[in-house]
Amino acid sequence: MAVDAKLIDLLVCPACHGDIEYKDRRNLIICTQCGLQYPVRDGIPVMLVEEATQPQKR
């Protein structure tokens, strides 16, 4: 279930207030500044720092 584009335009990272990108196929919202990844569950972004994960190092 996709997140409404209007909602995505309003969201910012709660940790650093950076811009975000929505990755529909991965069900993730990713901060473009700090890199935290927020889950999307049942079409609802979970924008809680406690629920965020760091990207895996390559």
Secondary structure, DSSP 8 states (H G I E B T S, - for coil): ----HHHHHH---TTT---EEEETTTTEEEETTT--EEEEETTEE---GGG-B-----
